[in-house]
Amino acid sequence: MSYVIGIDLGTSAVKALLVTKSGEVAAEASRAYPLFHEHSGWSEQRPDDWVEATIEALKELSTAQGIDPKAIEGISFSGQMHGLVLLNGEGRPVRNAILWNDTRTTAECREIEAVLGEDLLAITRNPALEGFTLPKILWVRKHEPEAFAEAELFVLPKDYVRYKLTGNLHMDYSDAAGTLMLDVAAKVWSVELLKAFQLPESFCPPLVDSHDLTGTLLPDAAERTGLPASVKVFAGGADNACGAIGSGILEEGLTLCSIGTSGVILSYENDKTKDFGGKVHFFNHGKENAYYVMGVTLAAGYSLSWFKRTFAPDESYDQLLAGVGEVKPGAGGLLFTPYLVGERTPHADSSIRASFIGVDGSHERIHFARAVMEGITFSLNESVDMFRSAGKKVDKIVSIGGGAQNPAWLQMQADIFDAEVVSLENEQGPGLGAAMLAAYGCGWFPSLEACAELFVKHDQKYQPNPAAVETYKGLFRLYQQVYANTRSLNEGLAAYR
């Protein structure tokens, strides 16, 4: 029996999967680490906490009952995107990592826009948002000059963990695409952008593909994890890229719908010239010479959990949603916009807030529950709509996360997206994608697609209902009007919050 390990370095914990050649998860281990919010809007972690947690998780896998650690051939990674780790000349962090969900860098985003203008989208294919890495670099240089003076190189979270395991520094294209420093189409660090912000090229690590071999384990890492020093360590990818791989999104026409706290619509793209005007993210895929486009709903599953917490705190989700499939599309003329914490796609607006529109005396709680589910799906459909408007084919959607746990919601997605929706038998997300990169890198399969045929197992399929599709088309156009018609109202209400 041979194995690979997929490591998913998340925001709250690291999760490691031990996977066989047939794609079965033989064991898994997880370790949490702290998150620091020293000031409002700040979000930081200690990079060495990631390393210690990862080593502990690997040790648990290597000593799992019935597992021969010598049979573990490769390791790869999925990592939280955008987080800034600044290293000194000795490879040590000069400060805590600033994470993707840190929002202190609004002024730096405006500076980037002012300096680069239209060149920003032409080079990076993405707008300047607080979550990206370059604004964080500029913030540290401006506010912590002594720490910045020590820094000789930056990496992203998973890259630091891999460096501590192998002694080698690299960054893959899918994660580099989220730094706002990569020429995404050319797959090189942008010399023009680096010069514009007086950053030397040596500040950026060498670029590699996600399946590339980056080394083997250092003797100390091998001893502490219980793994053989000969284990091959592969670059890995950004969490969304690995989530796409782990869901089989590896060819044109395939799209991923992931509903967690936030929601993601991600679609495979092989045309590097496709222009979405910065309305959706455009990143390098974990598959070589491929890309993906992505839209984000900030409060997807969070909207439903808010509704449950507020109106049914003592009930299970099954109780809350019992009968929701019997409510006709449109929830009796009730619309919900899931802007509880602002919105990302297509409205990058931190001030907009949620609305229920069309409430009347006939509505019961179940109508509100269905309206929340429809509103979340309408928000995700904004991205699908933009993909199609740009000429993309979206005819098959793999649904994962909370939205894939309820059959009525899966049918709702098929009807609103007007596409076949498929759930997965064994949903492991980015961790499985990382394991697949290791399996491909080890030579188990001739391609990621061949690996996906064995590792990614589809479950139920939902076809769009023509009558519901037509109903939702009209409702979606009404939904799209709510943002513009409530924006000024929410700006006024902000003073009373």
ROBA-840019 format. One record per residue: x, y, z of N, C-alpha, C in turn. Coordinates in steps of 0.1 Angstrom, whole numbers, plus 2048, in hexadecimal, padded with zeros to 3 digits. Example, Ala and Ser with C-alpha at 12.3 -4.5 7.8 and 13.67 -1.06 7.14 Angstrom:
<nodes>
8847C784E87B7D384E8847DF84E 8807EA8478897F584788180084F 
</nodes>
This chain:
<nodes>
8087F480080080080080980C800 8068167F780D8237F680382E7FA 8098397FF8018448038078517FF 7FF85C7FE80386A7FD7FC871808 80187D80B7FA8858167F789380F 7EB8978117E68A480E7E58AD81A 7EC8B881B7EB8C18277E38CD823 7D88D082A7D08DC8287D38E6833 7DA8F08317DE8FA83B7D390583B 7C99048447BE90D8457C191984E 7B69218507B792C8587B7929867 7AF91F86B7AE91B8797B590E87C 7B89068727BF8F98757C58F3869 7CE8EA86B7D48E28607CE8D4860 7CB8CF8547C58C28537CD8BA849 7D18AE84D7D98A68457D2899841 7D28958357CB8898307D687F82B 7D587282F7DD86882A7D4860820 7D98608137D085B8087D7850801 7D08457FD7D583A7F67D583C7E7 7DB8327E07DB8347D17CD8337CB 7C482E7D27B682D7CD7AE8397D1 7B48437D87AD84F7DC7A584E7E9 7A78437F07A08427FD7A8849808 7A18508117A885681C7AA84C827 7B78488297BA83E8337BB843841 7BE8508437BF8568507BF86584E 7BB86D8587BC87B8587BF880866 7C588C8667C98928737C88A1872 7C48A887D7C28B687C7C88BC889 7CD8C98887D28D08937CF8DF892 7CA8E589C7C68F389C7D18FC8A0 7D190989D7DA9128A27D39208A4 7D99298AC7D29358AF7D293F8A4 7C89488A57C795489C7C79608A5 7CE96A8A07D09768A97C99828A2 7C19898AA7BA9968A57BE9A18AF 7CA9A68AD7CF9B08B67C79BD8B5 7C29C18A97BA9CC8A77AF9C989E 7A49D189E7999CF89579D9CE886 7999C388079D9C18727AA9BA870 7B29B887A7BE9B18797BC9A287B 7C499A8747C398B8757D1986872 7D798087C7E597B87B7E796D881 7F196687D7F5959883804958884 80995088C81794D88D81B942883 82494587A82793B87082C92E876 83492E88183992288782E91A88D 82392089181791889681290F88B 81291387E80E90B8738188FF872 82590287382F8F787282D8EC87D 82C8F188982A8E789481E8DF893 8138E588F8068DE88D8078D4882 80E8D887780F8CF86B8188C386F 8238C587682B8BA87B8248B1884 81C8B688D8148AD89680A8A588E 8038AB8847F98A487B800899873 80C89C86E81389286681888786F 81C88A87B82087F885814876888 80887C8897FD87488C7FA86A880 7FB86F8747F986686880385B867 81085F86A81B85586881A84A873 81484D87E81384388980583D88A 7FC8408807EE83A8807EF82B87F 7E58258857E58168867E4810878 7ED8078757ED8008687F480785D 7FA81386080181A856810819857 81681584C82581484B82A821845 83082A84E83583784983E83683D 84582B83B84E82A82F846829822 83982682383182581782C833813 82E83D81B82A84B81783485180E 82F8538018398577F783A8667F5 82F86E7F782F87C7F48268847FC 8298917FD82189B80481F8A77FB 8138AD7FC8118BA7F68078C27FE 8058CE7FA7FE8D88037F38DF7FB 7E98E38037DF8ED8007E18F880B 7E09058077E390F8117D991B810 7D692081C7CF92D81C7D6937814 7CF93F80C7D59488027D9955809 7E195C8027E496B8047EC96E810 7ED96581A7F396982780296D825 80697882B81497D82A81D977835 82897083183296C83A83F972835 84597B83D85198283985D97B840 86797783887397083E87F97883D 88897784889597D84789F975840 8AB9798408B69728398B896483E 8B496184A8B69548508AA94B84E 8A095084789394984588A949851 88B95285A88295386587895E863 86B95C86786196786686597386E 86397F86886798C86F85B991878 84F98B87584398F87D83998487A 82D98588182297C87E81E97D870 81797286B81197285E80597B85E 8039838547F698A8527ED982848 7E197F84D7D99758457D097B83B 7CA9728337C19768287B597E82D 7B097C8397A498283E7A898F846 7B49948457B89A084C7B49AC843 7AE9B68487A89C18407AF9CF843 7BB9CF8487C19DC84C7C79E3840 7C69DE8347CE9E38297C69EB81E 7BB9F18227B39F98187BBA04812 7C3A0B81A7CBA178147D5A1180A 7DBA0680D7E5A008047DF9FC7F7 7D29F77F87CB9F37EB7C99FF7E3 7C5A0A7E97C3A177E17D0A1B7DB 7DBA1A7E27E9A1E7DD7ECA157D1 7EAA087D27ED9FF7C67E5A047BA 7D8A067BC7D0A0B7B17D5A187AB 7D9A217B37DEA2E7AF7EBA2D7A7 7F4A247AC801A237A5800A1B798 7F8A107987F7A0878C7ECA0B782 7E1A107877D6A1377E7D1A06777 7CFA0876A7C99FC7627D39F1761 7E09F47637EA9E97627E89DE76C 7E29E27787E09D87827D89CC77D 7CD9CE7777C59C37727CB9BC766 7D29C475E7D99BE7527E49B4756 7EA9B77617F59AE7667F09A376F 7E99A777A7E699D7847D8997782 7D099D7797C29987767B9999782 7BC9A078D7B49A17997B59AF79E 7AA9B47A57AB9C17AB7B39C17B8 7B69CD7BD7BD9CE7C97B39CC7D5 7B49C27DC7AB9BF7E77B39BD7F4 7AD9C07FF7B59BF80C7BB9B180F 7B49A780A7B999A80D7C6996806 7C999C7FB7D59987F37E299C7FA 7ED9967F57FA9977FC8019A47FA 8019AA7EE8099B67EC8049C17F5 7F79C47F77F49CE8017F99CC80F 7FB9C08138009BD82080F9C0821 8169BD8168249C18158269D0817 81E9D780F81F9E681081B9EB81E 8129E582480E9E98328199E783B 8209DC83B82B9D98448379E3841 8399E68358449EF8318419FD837 834A01836830A0E83B82FA0F84A 82AA05851827A0685F8319FF868 8399F68628439EE86A8509EE863 8569FA8618629FA85886E9F285D 86F9F086B87A9E88708789DA86C 86C9D586E8699C786A86B9C585B 8679CE8538689CD8458779CD840 87F9D584788D9D68448949C9846 88F9C184F8959B38518919A9846 8859AC8408809A28378879A182A 88B99582589299481988998C80E 87F98581387797D80A86997B810 85F97A80885197780D84D969808 84596280F83F95680B830956810 82994C80C81B94A81081B93F81B 80F93D82280F93482D81492682B 80F91F82181391181E82191181A 82691B81383491B80F83E91C81A 83A922825843923831843915837 83890E83883790183E8408F7836 83E8F88298468EF8208558F2821 8598FF82386790382586C8FD831 8658FD83C86A8F884986B8E9848 8648E283F8658D483E8708CF835 8738D882B87D8D48208898DD820 8898E98258948F28248948FA817 88A8F880E88A8FE80187E908800 8819147FA87691E7F887191F7EA 86491D7E985D91E7DC84F9247DE 8499287D383B92B7D38359267C6 8299207C782391B7BA81A9267B4 8179257A781092F7A08029327A5 7FB9287AA7ED92A7AE7ED9337BA 7F69317C47F793A7CF7FD9487CC 8079487C380D9547BF80395E7B8 7F99587B27EF9607AB7E79687B4 7E69647C17DF96C7CB7E79767D3 7F39797CE7FC9837D57FA9917CF 7F49927C37F399E7BC8019A37B7 80A9997B581799D7B081B9947A4 81398A7A1816981796810986789 81798577E81198777180B97976E 7FE9797707F696C7707F7965763 7F696C7587F696574B805960747 80F96974A81C96574782395C751 81D95A75D82295176783095676C 83296376E83F96877383B97377D 84497678684398178F84398E786 83A99778883A9A377F8459AD783 84F9AE77985A9B877C8549C677C 84A9C97748449D677483E9DA781 8379D07878309D279383A9D479F 8449CB79F84E9CC7A98569D97A9 8599DE79D8609EB79C8579F67A1 84A9F579E841A007A2840A027B1 8439F77B88429F87C78509F57CD 85B9F77C58699F67CA86B9E97D2 8679DE7CC86A9D17D28739CA7C9 87E9C47CF8889BD7C68829AF7C2 8869AA7B788299D7B28869927BC 8919947C389598A7CD88C9897D9 8829937DA8789927E586E9877E3 86D9827D68639787D386A96A7D1 8649607D686A9527D586994C7C7 8719427C487093C7B78629357B5 85D9367A88509317A585192379F 84791B7A384790D79E83890979C 8368FE7958288F87938248F17A0 8178EF7A28128E97AE8168DB7B0 8198D47A581D8C67A682C8C47A6 8338CF7A68428CE7A58488C97B2 8538C17B185A8BC7BD8628C87C2 8618CB7CF8688D57D68738D17E0 8748C37E187E8BE7EA8798B27F2 8818AE7FB87D8A380587F8A8813 87B8A081C87B8A582A8898A7830 88B8B18378978B383F8988A984A 8A48A584E8A589A85889D89D865 89D8A986A8958AD8768868AB873 8828B08688738AE86486F8A0863 87889885D87588985C87488386A 87E88687287E880880871884888 86D89188786289688F85589188A 85488F87C84788A87784687B876 851874878851865876851861868 85386A85E85286685086186484B 86285C84187085A83B875867835 88286A836887876830886876821 88386B81B88286A80C87586E807 86B87181085E87680B85F882802 8598817F785988C7ED84F8977F1 8538A37F184B8AF7F58488B77E8 83B8B97E58378C07D98328CE7DD 8328D77D382F8E57D68218E77DC 8178E17D68098E37DA8038F07D4 7F88F47D97F18FF7D37E89077DD 7E29127D87D991A7E07CD9117E3 7C69157EE7BB90C7F37B090B7E9 7AD9167E27A29157D87A690D7CC 7B390E7C87B89067BD7B88F77C0 7BC8F47CD7BC8E67D17AE8E17D3 7A58EA7D87978E67D97918E37CB 7958EA7C17908E77B47968D97AF 7A38D77B27A88CA7AE7A18BF7B5 79F8C07C27998B67CA78A8B47C7 7848BD7BF7778BB7BA7768B87AB 7828B67A57828B27977808BD78D 7828CA7927808D578878C8D7780 78E8CF77679A8CE76E7988CF75F 78C8D375B78A8D574C77F8DF74A 77F8E573E7768F073B7678EB73C 75F8F37427518F074474E8EB752 7588E875A7568E37677578EF771 74E8F077A74E8FB78474C8F6792 7518FC79C7508F87AA7479027B1 73E8FD7B97369067C27399017D0 73F9097D87439067E673C90F7EF 73390A7F872C91280173190E80F 73A91781473E916822739922829 74192883373D93483973C93F82E 74693F82574594781974193D80D 73F94380273B93A7F674493D7EB 7489337E37519357D874A92E7CB 74B9357C074892F7B37559307AB 75A9247A77679237A176691B794 76B92178976991A77C777919775 77990D77078590A76878691375C 79391775979592074E7A291D747 7A291B73A7AF9187337B492372A 7AC92E72A7AF93A7217B594572A 7C294772A7C89517327C595F72E 7BF9617227BC96E71E7AE973722 7A696972779896D72B798978735 79098273278F98E73A782990741 78299074E7769927567769A075D 77F9A875977F9B675E7819B876D 7879AE7737899AE78177D9AC78A 7719A97837659A678B765999792 76D98F78D76F98379477E980794 78397879D79197579E79596C793 7A196E78E7A79667837B5961788 7B695478B7C294F7917C8943789 7D594078B7DB9347857D592878D 7D391E7867CE91178C7D9909791 7D68FF7997E08F679E7E48EC793 7DC8EB7887DF8E377D7E88EC774 7F38E676E7FC8ED7667F68F475A 7FA9017597F590974D7E690A74C 7E090A7587D190C7587CE917762 7C191C7617BD92776A7AF92476F 7AB92C77879D92C77D79893A780 78B93B77E78494878277C94578E 77A94F79677494D7A376C9597A8 7609577AD7599617B375695D7C2 7549677CA7529647D974696B7DE 73E9637E67349697EE7389697FD 73997480374097581073796D81B 72A96F81A72296982571895E81E 71E95381A71694981471094081F 71793582371292D82E71093583B 71894083C71694884870894E849 70295183D6F595783D6EB94D843 6EC94083F6E39368456E6933853 6F29338576F59318666F093D86E 6F19498696EC95586F6DD953871 6D694F8666C794E8676C4943871 6CB9388726C892E87C6CA93388A 6D693988C6D993E8996CF94889E 6CA9508956C195B8996B395689B 6AE94D8926A094A89269D93B896 6A79338976A592589B6B191F8A3 6B69268AD6C39228B46C29148BA 6B790F8BD6B69028C46B38F78BA 6B28FA8AE6AE8F08A46BB8EC89C 6BA8DF8966C58DB88D6C28E187F 6CC8E18766C98E58686BF8DD861 6BE8D08646B48C885E6A68CC862 6A48D086F6978D58746948E386E 69E8EB86D69C8F98686988F8859 69D8EF85169B8EE8436918E483F 68B8DD8496808D38456758DA83E 6728D48326688D982A66C8E4820 6798E882067D8F381867B8F0809 67D8E380667B8DE7F866D8DF7F3 6638E07FC6558E17F86518EF7F5 6598F97F96569077F665A90A7E7 6519107E06549127D265F91C7D0 66791B7C46719247C166C9337C2 67493B7C96709497CB66C94B7D9 66A9417E16679427EF65B94C7F1 65194A7E96459527EA6479617E8 6509657DF6539737DC65C9797E6 6659727EC66E9777F667C9767F1 6849817F26919817ED69B9847F9 6A697E7F96B09808046BE9837FD 6C598D8016D29907FC6DC98D807 6E69848056EE9808106FA989813 6F79968167029A08177049A3826 70499882F70599B83D7129A1841 71D99E83A72A9A483D7309AB831 7279B182972B9B681C72B9AC811 7319AF8067319A67FA73F9A77F3 74299D7EC74F99C7E474C99C7D5 7449927D07429917C27339927BF 72F99B7B57379A47AD7399B27B4 7349B47C07349C17C773E9C07D2 74A9C57D07549C67DA7519D17E4 7489CF7ED7419D97F57409D4803 7489DA80C7489D681A73D9DC822 7369E681C72C9ED82471D9E8821 71B9E181570E9DD8127099D281D 6FC9D281F6F79C98296EB9C1823 6E79B682A6DD9AD8256CF9B3825 6C79AD81D6B99B181D6AF9A581B 6A49A682169899E81C68F9A8815 68B9A48096829AC8016769A57FE 66A9AB80065D9A57FC65699E807 65A9A181465399A81F64499E820 63C99482162E99782462998D82F 61C98F83361798783E61597983C 61697482F61496682C62195E82E 62C96583063995E83063B95883E 63F94B83E64394484A65294284B 65793D85666593B85766C93384C 66592984766A92183C66C92982F 66493382D66693B821673943823 67594882F68295083168E947830 68D93A83569893183369B92E825 69092C81D69392980F698936808 69394280B69894E8066A7950809 6AB94C8156BA94D8186C294480F 6BD93880D6C592E8056C59337F6 6BA9387F16B993E7E46C294A7E2 6C29537EC6CA95F7EC6D995C7EB 6DD9527F36EB94E7F26EF9497E4 6E69417DF6E893B7D26E79457C7 6DE94F7C86DE95A7BE6EB9627BF 6F19647CB6FE96B7CB7089637C4 7099567C671394E7BF71094E7B0 70394F7AC70094F79E70495C797 70796779F70D97379971A96F792 72296779872F96379272C95A786 72395078772094877C71B950770 71395A77370D96376871996A761 72296F76972E97676373796D75B 73896176074095775873A95574A 72D95374A72695073E72695C735 72596873B72597473273297672C 73D97173274A97272C74D966722 74395E72074495371674894571C 74894472974C93772F74092E72F 74392172D73991772E73891273D 72C91374272A90E75071E90474F 7218F774D7168EE74C7168E3756 7218E275E7218D87697288DE775 7228DD7807278E378C7288D9797 7348D879D7368CF7A87338D77B5 72A8D37BD7268DA7C972C8D37D6 7338DB7DE7398D67EB7358DF7F6 7388DB8027368E480E7278E2813 7238EC81A7168EB82070A8EB816 70D8F180B7028F18007008E47FA 7098DA7FC7088CD7F77028C3800 6FE8C880C6F98BF8176EA8BD816 6E38C680F6D58C680E6D08C4800 6C88B97FD6C48B77EF6BC8C27E9 6B38C97F26AB8D47EC6B48DF7E8 6BF8E17EF6C98EC7EB6D08E87DF 6D48DC7DD6DB8D77D16D28D97C5 6C58D67C66BB8D87BB6BA8E77B8 6B98EF7C36B88FD7C16C49037B9 6D08FD7BC6DC9027B56DB8FE7A6 6D78F27A36D58EE7966CB8F778E 6C18FB7956B690378F6BB91278D 6C29177976C79257966D392678D 6DC91D78E6E891D7856E4918776 6D99127756D590C7686E0903763 6E48F976B6EF8F07686ED8E3770 6F38D976B6F38CC7736FC8CF780 6F78CB78B6FE8CC7987018BE79D 70E8BC7A27128AF7A67188B07B4 7158A77BD71B8A67CA72689B7CA 72E89B7D47398927D57378877DF 73C87B7DD73A8707E77428737F3 74F8777F27588797FD75F8867FB 75989080175E89E7FF7698A1808 7758A38037818A680B7878B3807 7838B97FC7878C67F87968C87F6 79B8D47FB7A98D77F87B38CD7FC 7B18C68077BA8BC80C7BC8B0802 7B08AC7FC7B18A27F27B88A77E5 7B68B47E27BD8BA7D67CC8BA7D8 7D08BD7E57DE8BC7E87E48AE7E6 7DC8A47EB7E08967EA7E18927DB 7D88977D37D88947C57E589A7BE 7E98A67C27F58AC7BD8018A37C1 80189E7CD80C8957D180C8887C9 8008827C77FF8767C08038787B1 7FF8837AB80488679D81388879D 8188907A78268927A882E8867AA 82987C7B183086F7B38308667A7 82886A79D82786279181D857791 81485879B80984E79C80084F790 7FE85A78A7F485D77F7FB865775 7F78647687FD86C75D7F887A75D 7ED87D7647E888B7647DF88C771 7DC8997747D289B77F7C589677B 7C189776E7B489276A7B388376C 7BD87C7697BD86D76C7BC86A77B 7C28727837C18717917B3874796 7AD87E79079F882794795877791 79787078678E86578278D85B78D 79885979579784F79F7948557AD 79A8617B07998677BD78C86F7BF 7868757B577A87D7B676E8757B2 7658727BC75A86A7B974D8727BA 7468737AF73987A7AF72E8727B6 7248797BB7198727C270C8767BB 70387D7C16F68807BB6F888B7B0 6EF88B7A66EF89579B6E189B79B 6E18A87996D48B07996D38B878C 6C88B57856C68BC7786BD8C877A 6BF8D37736B68DF7746A88DC76F 69E8E17776908DF77468C8EB76B 6888E975F6868F475567C8FF75B 6728FB76266890576766F90D772 67790777B67D90E785688917780 68F91277569991B76F69492876A 68892776468293375F67D93D76A 67893777567493F780680946786 68B93F78869794478E69E94F785 69D94D7786A295876F69C965772 68F96677468897277768C977785 68C96E78E69097279C69E97779D 6A79717956B59757966B7983791 6B09877876B19957826AB99F78C 6A199B79469D9A379F6A79A47AA 6AD9987AD6B79987B76C39A17B4 6C69A27A76D29AA7A36CF9B97A5 6C29BD7A66BE9CB7A86BF9CF7B6 6BF9C67BF6BE9C97CE6CB9D17D2 6D79CD7CE6E39D47D26E29E37CF 6E09E67C36E09F57BF6D59FC7C7 6C99F67C96BE9FC7CF6BF9FD7DE 6C89F67E46CA9F77F36D79FC7F8 6E09FF7EE6EDA047F26EDA117FA 6E6A1B7F56E5A287FC6DEA26809 6D4A1E80A6CDA1C8166D6A16821 6DEA0C81D6E8A068266F3A1082B 6F7A19822700A238256FBA2C830 6EEA3082F6E7A388396E5A31846 6E2A248456E0A1C8516EDA19859 6F8A1A853705A17859707A20865 702A2C865703A368706FCA3187D 6F2A2887B6EAA248866EEA1688C 6F9A108866FDA0388B706A04897 
</nodes>
